[in-house]
Amino acid sequence: MRAAFFIGGLICAAVPLAGSELAAGWTALTNYRAAQALKVFDPASTSADPAVAREARFGRGVALLDLQPVTPAQIEEARGLFAGLVDSGADDAAAGARFFLGRIAQHHQAKPDAAEAARQFRQLIAEHEQSVWAQTALSRLALLELYELNPAEPPAARVAAAEKLLAHAHTPSAESQLHLAIANAIFYHRLPAGGALPHLLAAERLGRMDWIARGETLMEIAELSRLAGERAQAAKFYRLFLAENPRDLRHYIAKERLAEMEK
């Protein structure tokens, strides 16, 4: 997945832009113009202002991961830039660099290294828990816990490990993403479906979902509530689904279920 996908929602909150010339670089990245971003970051990487220079090196690393086609040489250079930032400071650039070291291990290198990605994300959460980078890393670490890190462990143990990450979630978005990831894993691993219901209810209450995810969640809550005998709760969410998704193919099913309960 392209690095710029994350930049739009992260950079403005995470990195205090040091100057208008660097702001232009981040704007270029959010518009998928990595080559243009490099022209902004590279001259600033030798700035006399240490904060500007560090942010510019961080920007160059992110741009290298987004400059298509991404080559092994680009990945290695980005890794070196990020490692240098992590080893030489504890600012927002260091936190962002740690996040992208995890992303490189998880997605960019030729052979993904789930254990290394998890190590980077855990250290990021331990050192910068309140940062937007750590909050974004939580759901990515959860996915590693749920599917990749310990495949020999029983699925229930993997779900329990992911649930422990909820204690570190301090934003509605991070908490919602964790609840949805855990609920989906419960379905995927064919664990008792009722265990997903509290997570789906929490995610719906937090309200940080796109339209497609919300429709899925409303229907899943309604169905699981019906199966659990929670008729009033099921009816409430069938009605919500019907009101918000009038053209959905599941509209007929929801309408039939609601009619049965209203009898």
Secondary structure, 3 states (H helix, E strand, C coil): CCCHHHHHHHHHHHCCCCCHHHHHHHHHHHCCCHHHHHHHHHHHCCCCCHHHHHHHHHHHHHHHHHCCCCCHHHHHHHHHHHHHHHHHCCCHHHHHHHHHHHHHHHHHCCCCCHHHHHHHHHHHHHHCCCCHHHHHHHHHHHHHHHHHCCCCCCHHHHHHHHHHHHHHCCCHHHHHHHHHHHHHHHHHCCCCHHHHHHHHHHHHHHCCCCHHHHHHHHHHHHHHHHHCCCHHHHHHHHHHHHHHCCCCCCHHHHHHHHHHHHC
